[in-house]
Amino acid sequence: MPAPTLPAPSAAPPVHRRTVRITVVLLFAAWLVDYADRLVINLVLPSIGAEFHLDRTQQGLVVSAFFLAYALCQIPGGMLADRFGGRRVTLCALLAWSVFTALTGFAWSFAVLLALRFAFGVAEGVFPPAAMKVLVERTRPEERMGANGAVMSSNAIAAVITPLAVAPLVAVFGWRSAFWSTAALGLVALVAVRLWLPAPLPRTDGTTPTEEAAARPPLREVLRKGVLWRFSLMMFGYSTIVWGLNTWVPTYLSEEHGVSLTAAGALVAIPALGAAAATLLGGRLSDRLGGHHRKIIVPGMGVSAVALLLMANTPSLTGFVVFGTLAIFAASLAYMPIFAVPLSGLTPEYVGVGSAVIIVGGQIAGVLAPPVMGALADAFSFQVAFGFLVLGAVIAAVMSCLTPQDATAFRIAADRTPSPAKESA
């Protein structure tokens, strides 16, 4: 597994640099396992569908069960991280999701599979805001985007590694072995985080955890900040494309082109490589522009929309892979820019729940896109189902124009929401 690299500021003391680097490596590993666990279901969906006699709509619901729980647990996860600490919640999440991943390999019916995927979503749902808080507590504001970019590149790398590793495993040992293997990796990540995660850096504002807890705003006040929900909608648009493609491309390749699972895994890895490169490039462009995500997301989503239409309508397998790679590359340029302004503008007391609000938009897309596309494929064709993803590009592009473009504008927009104290004054 390639370790992420993060250039540290030269002025930082050695202890600080060591804290940042170890934190990034550990979170990179935890996120890689987290994302791999989610992707496994997409690769084995044809096998599960055949064993349990599921149509495409039911297969989409298997994927959505996870995302429904995952979305519902984002904000509670942020609250738990703010209350009990990011490290403790991260460890609990790693343990719980590894257990439910292993149990998925023992599922014996459609109903049991849905229940286990929902429980798995609950366990993984508390992880993102907790991991974000772990990172914020161990980095300085000026290096946070670079650190987060290195950590989140794990998602794209997992999208490359997972199909290449899982497809041959499933071909030899069956689909259940994929869940047992990824569960074991989760336990390895748990032990590593438990043993080696450094303590948080000293606070630059002189506050203590008790003082921060006292200053933490009520949940209602955070949820009323419309600017956060606009960024959440942007994440919804981006994730509609990502999870729509991740869920149905392996099945499409198998059913429409007769591609074997092993070959499909290799083909899926090609656009995943493009997504990995685009995620890193998007973070660098965002840093250079000081935010201003509109300059990246609008052209990126425009290219992605055109490529999705070409992909959906080409009869050629080569054309499908080429246009699909272009579509996911252009869309993935948006991932880091979506987070850039909020992470720079959020104050410490808002980090856990505030970041969860943004993440939840992506998980709602994961709830809706798989079954909607499955229903469209059943009722019409895969061409119509893939064409549906253009809606995600439109939503992301529009919302990028309706959100603050730098941290200062973000804070101003967030402060426009009156607090309960101000309302009663």
Summary of the structure (lengths in Angstrom):
residues: 425
radius of gyration: 20.7
end to end distance: 55.6
largest distance: 68.4
contacts: 1592
relative contact order: 0.15
helix: 83%
strand: 0%
